[in-house]
Amino acid sequence: MPQENELIAQRRENMEALARLGVNLYPHEFARTDTVDRLVAAHGGKPKEDLEATRIETTTSGRILAIRSFGKANFLVISDGCSRIQVYIRQDSLPDLDFQVFRLLDLGDFVGVRGHLFRTKTNELTIWASGLTFLAKCLLPLPEKWHGLQDIEIRYRQRYLDLVVNPDSRRVFEARSRVLAAIRTFLNGRGYLEVETPMMQVMAGGALARPFVTHHNALDVRLYLRIAPELYLKRLLVGGMERVYEINRNFRNEGISTQHNPEFTMLEFYQAYSDYRELMT
């Protein structure tokens, strides 16, 4: 099995070869008509006959997860992070430059694909490519696909890599985003006003915790990264805002684990003329 340094060197050689072909190694944009996820959702259930009758043209893009060649038939599997689709590559169906680009692709590269949808003999939804555009080169090899990313330390420290190979991690990100959106909708619908209060404060108040300390050079004062937004939110109540909330970062210079991070997001809300019983309901 090739060593990682050898794989990286080969990828660099492929990138240099692309440059010699005149390929733009860092394109700024790629106009697509569909995402892979939308293609699969809209056409994944259509039978072979319907796809042949309508000849649906599409332009999409994604990261290469697999490259397979069987004589004149070549296949890519690309993903947009949500869904995957197969791409059928034939030399006689592509411009000469595009096929040369295909031969210099590596797993993890990003490509744009133009073509029409059909089903293979195994009934898999596939794009018959009529155009291939190089979008970005992945210089570092992706983790081995069968075992994925096993090192927990790497998963936490290189979250981008974890997202590439672990769909469950992406689902956590998506679920968190939906939860935050639902909380905001819930509170906004009940007359609460979302606000932002200072991150750097002259005193570490609102909770019992050890703060991170910094220094403001222009004012020559010691400041603390906030451990809670409580005091400033309550000042807004004093100012006449009857219902306020904040979803933002707090910082506590304490222990670290998978359940507790020194930097974390917290929701805090206050309502005038109410006690804790009303807030709980």
MITORLO-579659 format. One record per residue (C-alpha): residue number from 1; residue in three letters; x, y, z. Coordinates in steps of 0.02 Angstrom, whole numbers, plus 32768, in hexadecimal, padded with zeros to 4 digits. Layout:
# MITORLO-579659
PT num residuo   px   py   pz
PT NUM     ALA    X    Y    Z
...
# end
This chain:
# MITORLO-579659
PT num residuo   px   py   pz
PT   1     MET 8000 8000 8000
PT   2     PRO 8047 80AC 7FD2
PT   3     GLN 807F 811A 8062
PT   4     GLU 801F 81BC 8081
PT   5     ASN 80B1 8227 8046
PT   6     GLU 80B3 81C8 7FA1
PT   7     LEU 7FF8 81E4 7F8B
PT   8     ILE 800B 829E 7FAE
PT   9     ALA 809B 82A9 7F31
PT  10     GLN 8031 8253 7EAC
PT  11     ARG 7FA2 82CC 7ECA
PT  12     ARG 8018 835F 7EB8
PT  13     GLU 8058 8316 7E15
PT  14     ASN 7FA4 8307 7DD7
PT  15     MET 7F84 83BC 7E06
PT  16     GLU 8020 83F5 7DAA
PT  17     ALA 7FE8 8390 7D12
PT  18     LEU 7F40 83E8 7D17
PT  19     ALA 7F98 848F 7D1A
PT  20     ARG 7FFF 845C 7C80
PT  21     LEU 7F5B 8436 7C26
PT  22     GLY 7F25 84E9 7C48
PT  23     VAL 7EA0 84B7 7CC7
PT  24     ASN 7E70 853E 7D44
PT  25     LEU 7EA3 84F0 7DEA
PT  26     TYR 7E3F 856D 7E52
PT  27     PRO 7D9D 8598 7DF8
PT  28     HIS 7D34 861A 7E52
PT  29     GLU 7C89 85D4 7E26
PT  30     PHE 7C29 8549 7DD1
PT  31     ALA 7B77 8563 7D95
PT  32     ARG 7B0F 84C9 7DBE
PT  33     THR 7A58 84AB 7D9D
PT  34     ASP 7A42 8429 7E25
PT  35     THR 7A92 83EB 7EC4
PT  36     VAL 7AB0 8330 7ED0
PT  37     ASP 7A32 8328 7F5D
PT  38     ARG 79AA 837A 7EF2
PT  39     LEU 79D0 8306 7E60
PT  40     VAL 79BF 826A 7ECA
PT  41     ALA 7922 82AA 7F1F
PT  42     ALA 78CD 82DD 7E7C
PT  43     HIS 7901 824D 7E0B
PT  44     GLY 793C 81C0 7E7B
PT  45     GLY 7895 8167 7E6F
PT  46     LYS 787B 8179 7DB3
PT  47     PRO 7886 80D9 7D4B
PT  48     LYS 7903 80C3 7CBF
PT  49     GLU 7881 80DC 7C37
PT  50     ASP 784C 8187 7C79
PT  51     LEU 78FF 81C4 7C80
PT  52     GLU 7920 818A 7BCE
PT  53     ALA 7881 81DD 7B8E
PT  54     THR 789F 8286 7BE0
PT  55     ARG 795F 828C 7BD6
PT  56     ILE 7975 82FE 7C6C
PT  57     GLU 7A0D 836E 7C5A
PT  58     THR 7A66 83A9 7CF6
PT  59     THR 7B00 8403 7D34
PT  60     THR 7B3A 83DA 7DE3
PT  61     SER 7BD6 83CE 7E4D
PT  62     GLY 7C1F 8370 7EE0
PT  63     ARG 7CB2 831A 7F34
PT  64     ILE 7CF2 8279 7EE5
PT  65     LEU 7CDA 81E5 7F5A
PT  66     ALA 7D02 8158 7EDF
PT  67     ILE 7D57 813F 7E37
PT  68     ARG 7D40 809D 7DD5
PT  69     SER 7D75 806A 7D26
PT  70     PHE 7D3D 7FD3 7CC0
PT  71     GLY 7D8D 7FDE 7C15
PT  72     LYS 7D3B 806F 7BB9
PT  73     ALA 7CB9 8086 7C42
PT  74     ASN 7CED 80F6 7CD3
PT  75     PHE 7C89 812A 7D6A
PT  76     LEU 7C94 81B0 7DEF
PT  77     VAL 7C2C 81BC 7E8C
PT  78     ILE 7C16 8270 7EC5
PT  79     SER 7BC3 82B7 7F60
PT  80     ASP 7B85 8362 7F93
PT  81     GLY 7B8B 832F 804A
PT  82     CYS 7AD4 82FC 804E
PT  83     SER 7AC1 827D 7FC1
PT  84     ARG 7B2A 821E 7F44
PT  85     ILE 7B18 81FD 7E8B
PT  86     GLN 7B7A 8199 7E0C
PT  87     VAL 7BC8 81EA 7D72
PT  88     TYR 7BE9 8186 7CD2
PT  89     ILE 7C86 81BB 7C74
PT  90     ARG 7CB0 8187 7BC0
PT  91     GLN 7D3D 81D0 7B5A
PT  92     ASP 7CCE 81DD 7ABF
PT  93     SER 7C4B 8240 7B22
PT  94     LEU 7CC0 82C5 7B66
PT  95     PRO 7D2A 834E 7B18
PT  96     ASP 7DE0 8317 7B11
PT  97     LEU 7E17 8391 7B99
PT  98     ASP 7D8C 8358 7C0F
PT  99     PHE 7DC1 82A2 7BFD
PT 100     GLN 7E76 82D0 7C20
PT 101     VAL 7E38 8329 7CBC
PT 102     PHE 7DDC 828A 7CF0
PT 103     ARG 7E7C 8224 7CE5
PT 104     LEU 7ED0 829D 7D60
PT 105     LEU 7E48 829A 7DE4
PT 106     ASP 7E5F 8254 7E94
PT 107     LEU 7DE9 8222 7F1E
PT 108     GLY 7DAF 82BC 7F7C
PT 109     ASP 7DBC 8333 7EE7
PT 110     PHE 7D2A 83A4 7EBD
PT 111     VAL 7CE4 839F 7E0C
PT 112     GLY 7C54 83E8 7DAB
PT 113     VAL 7BF1 8374 7D37
PT 114     ARG 7B7E 8396 7CA4
PT 115     GLY 7B15 830E 7C55
PT 116     HIS 7A6F 82B2 7C54
PT 117     LEU 7A22 8236 7CCC
PT 118     PHE 7A0E 817D 7CA7
PT 119     ARG 7A0F 80D7 7D02
PT 120     THR 7A99 8056 7CEF
PT 121     LYS 7A7D 7F9B 7CD9
PT 122     THR 7A7F 7F8D 7D96
PT 123     ASN 79F4 8011 7D9C
PT 124     GLU 7A5F 8096 7DF0
PT 125     LEU 7A34 814C 7DCF
PT 126     THR 7AC8 8192 7D6F
PT 127     ILE 7AFF 822E 7D10
PT 128     TRP 7B42 820A 7C62
PT 129     ALA 7BC8 8291 7C5C
PT 130     SER 7BD9 8302 7BC6
PT 131     GLY 7C49 837D 7C21
PT 132     LEU 7CBE 8378 7CB6
PT 133     THR 7D05 8410 7D10
PT 134     PHE 7D92 840B 7D8E
PT 135     LEU 7D68 8471 7E2A
PT 136     ALA 7DE7 8448 7EB3
PT 137     LYS 7E72 83CC 7ED8
PT 138     CYS 7E76 836B 7F7B
PT 139     LEU 7F2F 8359 7FA5
PT 140     LEU 7F1A 82EE 8042
PT 141     PRO 7ED4 823D 8033
PT 142     LEU 7E2B 8220 8081
PT 143     PRO 7E19 819D 810B
PT 144     GLU 7E03 80EA 80D0
PT 145     LYS 7D4B 80D6 80A3
PT 146     TRP 7D24 8031 80F8
PT 147     HIS 7D5E 8061 81A6
PT 148     GLY 7D47 811D 819B
PT 149     LEU 7D97 8195 8217
PT 150     GLN 7DB5 8131 82B6
PT 151     ASP 7E26 81A7 8319
PT 152     ILE 7DB3 820A 838E
PT 153     GLU 7E37 828F 83AA
PT 154     ILE 7E44 82B2 82EE
PT 155     ARG 7D86 82B3 82DE
PT 156     TYR 7D78 833E 835F
PT 157     ARG 7E10 83A3 832A
PT 158     GLN 7DF4 8393 826E
PT 159     ARG 7D38 839F 8268
PT 160     TYR 7D3A 83C7 81AD
PT 161     LEU 7D87 831C 818D
PT 162     ASP 7D08 82C8 81FD
PT 163     LEU 7C7D 831C 8198
PT 164     VAL 7CC3 82D7 80F5
PT 165     VAL 7CC0 8221 812C
PT 166     ASN 7C3C 821A 81B5
PT 167     PRO 7B87 8241 8182
PT 168     ASP 7B50 8237 8239
PT 169     SER 7BBC 82CE 8264
PT 170     ARG 7B6A 8333 81DA
PT 171     ARG 7ABF 8303 821C
PT 172     VAL 7AF0 8346 82C7
PT 173     PHE 7B1E 83EE 8279
PT 174     GLU 7A79 83F3 821A
PT 175     ALA 7A13 83C2 82B3
PT 176     ARG 7A69 8449 831C
PT 177     SER 7A41 84CD 829A
PT 178     ARG 798A 8499 8295
PT 179     VAL 797F 8499 8354
PT 180     LEU 79C5 854A 835E
PT 181     ALA 794D 8584 82D5
PT 182     ALA 78BA 8535 8333
PT 183     ILE 78ED 858A 83D6
PT 184     ARG 78F7 8633 8381
PT 185     THR 784E 8619 832D
PT 186     PHE 7801 85E6 83D3
PT 187     LEU 7843 867C 8434
PT 188     ASN 7826 86FB 83A8
PT 189     GLY 7773 86BF 839A
PT 190     ARG 7759 86E8 8452
PT 191     GLY 7798 879A 8446
PT 192     TYR 784C 8780 8479
PT 193     LEU 78D2 87ED 842A
PT 194     GLU 7979 879E 83FF
PT 195     VAL 7A0D 880A 8433
PT 196     GLU 7ACA 8801 843B
PT 197     THR 7B28 8836 84D7
PT 198     PRO 7BE4 8855 84EF
PT 199     MET 7C5B 87C2 84E0
PT 200     MET 7CE6 8821 853B
PT 201     GLN 7CB3 8865 85E4
PT 202     VAL 7D08 88C9 866D
PT 203     MET 7CCF 884B 86EF
PT 204     ALA 7CAC 8792 86E3
PT 205     GLY 7BFC 878C 8726
PT 206     GLY 7B5B 872C 8712
PT 207     ALA 7B9F 8683 8748
PT 208     LEU 7C23 862F 87B3
PT 209     ALA 7CAF 85FB 873F
PT 210     ARG 7D65 8622 871B
PT 211     PRO 7D70 869D 8688
PT 212     PHE 7DE9 86B3 85F9
PT 213     VAL 7E49 8755 8611
PT 214     THR 7E86 87CD 858B
PT 215     HIS 7EC7 887F 8581
PT 216     HIS 7E85 8910 851A
PT 217     ASN 7F1F 8970 84E4
PT 218     ALA 7ECB 8A12 84AC
PT 219     LEU 7E69 8A26 8550
PT 220     ASP 7EEF 89D2 85BB
PT 221     VAL 7E6D 896C 861A
PT 222     ARG 7E5B 88B6 8646
PT 223     LEU 7DC5 8862 85F4
PT 224     TYR 7D75 87B8 8608
PT 225     LEU 7D24 874A 8587
PT 226     ARG 7C75 873A 85C9
PT 227     ILE 7C40 86A3 862E
PT 228     ALA 7B87 86D0 861C
PT 229     PRO 7B1D 875A 85CB
PT 230     GLU 7AAB 876C 8663
PT 231     LEU 7ADB 8818 86A4
PT 232     TYR 7ACD 8870 85FD
PT 233     LEU 7A28 881B 85D3
PT 234     LYS 79E0 8857 8678
PT 235     ARG 7A1A 8908 8650
PT 236     LEU 79B0 88FF 85B3
PT 237     LEU 7919 88D7 861F
PT 238     VAL 7943 8971 8685
PT 239     GLY 7946 89D1 85E3
PT 240     GLY 7892 899F 85BB
PT 241     MET 78A5 8904 8550
PT 242     GLU 7829 888C 859F
PT 243     ARG 785E 87EA 8547
PT 244     VAL 7910 87CB 850C
PT 245     TYR 797C 8735 84E3
PT 246     GLU 7A28 870E 84A2
PT 247     ILE 7A72 8672 8450
PT 248     ASN 7B2C 868B 844E
PT 249     ARG 7BD8 8655 8488
PT 250     ASN 7C16 8650 853C
PT 251     PHE 7CC6 8629 8579
PT 252     ARG 7CF8 85D1 8619
PT 253     ASN 7DAD 85A9 863F
PT 254     GLU 7D8B 8500 868C
PT 255     GLY 7D93 8446 8666
PT 256     ILE 7D7C 83FF 85B9
PT 257     SER 7D27 8360 857F
PT 258     THR 7CAF 8324 84F9
PT 259     GLN 7C21 8365 8568
PT 260     HIS 7C6E 840B 859A
PT 261     ASN 7CCF 8484 852D
PT 262     PRO 7D20 8527 856B
PT 263     GLU 7CC7 857E 84DB
PT 264     PHE 7C0F 8553 84C9
PT 265     THR 7B67 8595 848D
PT 266     MET 7AE0 85C0 850C
PT 267     LEU 7A2E 85FF 8507
PT 268     GLU 79FC 867D 858D
PT 269     PHE 7956 86DA 8591
PT 270     TYR 78F9 8750 8606
PT 271     GLN 7847 878E 8613
PT 272     ALA 7807 881D 867D
PT 273     TYR 7770 880C 86F1
PT 274     SER 7784 874F 86FD
PT 275     ASP 77CE 86D2 8775
PT 276     TYR 7826 862D 8755
PT 277     ARG 7782 85CC 8752
PT 278     GLU 7741 862E 86BD
PT 279     LEU 77E7 8621 8663
PT 280     MET 77E6 8563 8679
PT 281     THR 773A 8558 8627
# end
